[in-house]
Amino acid sequence: MDFKDQVVLITGVSSGIGQRLAIDLAGRGATVVGCGRSQERLQETLSELRRTSPSSAVHVCDVSNHGQVKGMVQKVLSQFGKIDILINNAGFGLYQSFVNSPLDTIEGMVRTNFLGAVYCIKEVLPSMVEKQSGHILNISSVAGKIGTPNMASYCATKFALIGLSESLYHELRPMGIHVSVICPGPVRTKFRLLFDDLAPAAPGFLILKAEEVSHAVIRAIERKKFEVVIPLWLALACFFKGLMPNLFRLVSYQALRSRLVSRRSP
Ligand SMILES: NC(=O)c1ccc[n+]([C@@H]2O[C@H](COP(=O)([O-])OP(=O)(O)OC[C@H]3O[C@@H](n4cnc5c(N)ncnc54)[C@H](OP(=O)(O)O)[C@@H]3O)[C@@H](O)[C@H]2O)c1
């Protein structure tokens, strides 16, 4: 697919998956507008983007703040006149037992991971509806398909993103707007450093590189796929959960319990 003349808004481009995706889409000719909270790291991303896409831009914006999202989207629309593709990627996770999770931590995660996407969609959507075209892509997780211990709040936000995406898929399709959701398993980024020492290590063959997720996102846009789960082994696990949810829960309980047994819940 030719991304020339396409304006792509990506949240969370100052590191990890969002940064890789921004660089890859800019390399394919898109005008990429990215956001994040860290001005310094955004500038590093921008220098990379401008090597291949001189019109690309970045904005400091905290997606958990509706006013900031509204201001950013207005600036992008007045500068470029349209947003063809919106990628809701900004998010964070914590490895913490639910009983020990303070309410403000849970609320903060909901505001960034779920409401952040809602705010962006609400602000971008009217311009997509007006031109009867567009693509909205949400980065969920395998944790949005399979509940895992000590990640209840994170899983809840990622399950919510899948529900939002599926409803919007049906609602927006008649208006020429496509919706996708990508569910990666563990990815080697800064995100995981927050709980690498606490959570049981994922087997090496399940761990993805940001490049692989970026590749899957671009393919989902090109092929207008609704849902992509990667890597294949975790896609198969999700498939079996769909077929036999009770058996899946029983087996995963035994497997997770034996891996958690040597670690105390944080
Ligand atoms: N890594 C994994 O194992 C994994 C697996 C499945 C899904 N995911 C999902 O993939 C997405 C990207 O994660 P990653 O692995 O690339 O992590 P990362 O390297 O920590 O990147 C997260 C990005 O989100 C931005 N961000 C966080 N809070 C924000 C806020 N309130 N407003 C604006 N930007 C914000 C960060 O920028 P600033 O700090 O500058 O704000 C950063 O650019 C997340 O939604 C995550 O849930 C990750």
Ligand as a Chemical Component Dictionary entry (heavy atoms), coordinates in Angstrom:
data_LIG
# 
_chem_comp.id                   LIG 
_chem_comp.type                 NON-POLYMER 
_chem_comp.pdbx_formal_charge   0 
_chem_comp.three_letter_code    LIG 
# 
loop_
_chem_comp_atom.comp_id 
_chem_comp_atom.atom_id 
_chem_comp_atom.alt_atom_id 
_chem_comp_atom.type_symbol 
_chem_comp_atom.charge 
_chem_comp_atom.model_Cartn_x 
_chem_comp_atom.model_Cartn_y 
_chem_comp_atom.model_Cartn_z 
_chem_comp_atom.pdbx_ordinal 
LIG N1  N1  N 0  5.691  -4.400 25.559 1  
LIG C1  C1  C 0  4.793  -5.351 25.659 2  
LIG O1  O1  O 0  5.049  -6.457 26.160 3  
LIG C2  C2  C 0  3.397  -5.108 25.122 4  
LIG C3  C3  C 0  2.584  -6.224 24.819 5  
LIG C4  C4  C 0  1.318  -6.015 24.330 6  
LIG C5  C5  C 0  0.840  -4.732 24.162 7  
LIG N2  N2  N 1  1.632  -3.662 24.468 8  
LIG C6  C6  C 0  1.068  -2.330 24.297 9  
LIG O2  O2  O 0  1.817  -1.634 23.332 10 
LIG C7  C7  C 0  1.714  -0.243 23.578 11 
LIG C8  C8  C 0  3.101  0.375  23.511 12 
LIG O3  O3  O 0  3.892  -0.189 24.533 13 
LIG P1  P1  P 0  5.481  -0.378 24.413 14 
LIG O4  O4  O 0  5.757  -1.791 24.709 15 
LIG O5  O5  O -1 6.003  0.217  23.149 16 
LIG O6  O6  O 0  5.939  0.475  25.682 17 
LIG P2  P2  P 0  6.883  1.758  25.855 18 
LIG O7  O7  O 0  8.187  1.560  25.178 19 
LIG O8  O8  O 0  6.876  2.036  27.314 20 
LIG O9  O9  O 0  6.093  2.902  25.071 21 
LIG C9  C9  C 0  4.910  3.466  25.560 22 
LIG C10 C10 C 0  4.664  4.772  24.830 23 
LIG O10 O10 O 0  3.417  5.314  25.308 24 
LIG C11 C11 C 0  3.646  6.656  25.697 25 
LIG N3  N3  N 0  2.725  7.032  26.762 26 
LIG C12 C12 C 0  2.526  6.411  27.961 27 
LIG N4  N4  N 0  1.611  7.072  28.675 28 
LIG C13 C13 C 0  1.204  8.122  27.910 29 
LIG C14 C14 C 0  0.281  9.179  28.087 30 
LIG N5  N5  N 0  -0.450 9.286  29.213 31 
LIG N6  N6  N 0  0.131  10.078 27.089 32 
LIG C15 C15 C 0  0.846  9.981  25.949 33 
LIG N7  N7  N 0  1.743  9.016  25.719 34 
LIG C16 C16 C 0  1.927  8.107  26.696 35 
LIG C17 C17 C 0  5.105  6.711  26.133 36 
LIG O11 O11 O 0  5.628  8.018  25.968 37 
LIG P3  P3  P 0  5.895  9.057  27.175 38 
LIG O12 O12 O 0  6.476  8.279  28.322 39 
LIG O13 O13 O 0  6.830  10.055 26.549 40 
LIG O14 O14 O 0  4.577  9.646  27.476 41 
LIG C18 C18 C 0  5.743  5.796  25.086 42 
LIG O15 O15 O 0  6.002  6.514  23.902 43 
LIG C19 C19 C 0  1.021  -0.091 24.933 44 
LIG O16 O16 O 0  -0.348 0.232  24.721 45 
LIG C20 C20 C 0  1.134  -1.460 25.546 46 
LIG O17 O17 O 0  0.068  -1.738 26.423 47 
LIG C21 C21 C 0  2.893  -3.814 24.935 48 
# 
loop_
_chem_comp_bond.comp_id 
_chem_comp_bond.atom_id_1 
_chem_comp_bond.atom_id_2 
_chem_comp_bond.value_order 
_chem_comp_bond.pdbx_ordinal 
LIG N1  C1  SING 1  
LIG C1  O1  DOUB 2  
LIG C1  C2  SING 3  
LIG C2  C3  SING 4  
LIG C2  C21 DOUB 5  
LIG C3  C4  DOUB 6  
LIG C4  C5  SING 7  
LIG C5  N2  DOUB 8  
LIG N2  C6  SING 9  
LIG N2  C21 SING 10 
LIG C6  O2  SING 11 
LIG C6  C20 SING 12 
LIG O2  C7  SING 13 
LIG C7  C8  SING 14 
LIG C7  C19 SING 15 
LIG C8  O3  SING 16 
LIG O3  P1  SING 17 
LIG P1  O4  DOUB 18 
LIG P1  O5  SING 19 
LIG P1  O6  SING 20 
LIG O6  P2  SING 21 
LIG P2  O7  DOUB 22 
LIG P2  O8  SING 23 
LIG P2  O9  SING 24 
LIG O9  C9  SING 25 
LIG C9  C10 SING 26 
LIG C10 O10 SING 27 
LIG C10 C18 SING 28 
LIG O10 C11 SING 29 
LIG C11 N3  SING 30 
LIG C11 C17 SING 31 
LIG N3  C12 SING 32 
LIG N3  C16 SING 33 
LIG C12 N4  DOUB 34 
LIG N4  C13 SING 35 
LIG C13 C14 SING 36 
LIG C13 C16 DOUB 37 
LIG C14 N5  SING 38 
LIG C14 N6  DOUB 39 
LIG N6  C15 SING 40 
LIG C15 N7  DOUB 41 
LIG N7  C16 SING 42 
LIG C17 O11 SING 43 
LIG C17 C18 SING 44 
LIG O11 P3  SING 45 
LIG P3  O12 DOUB 46 
LIG P3  O13 SING 47 
LIG P3  O14 SING 48 
LIG C18 O15 SING 49 
LIG C19 O16 SING 50 
LIG C19 C20 SING 51 
LIG C20 O17 SING 52 
# 
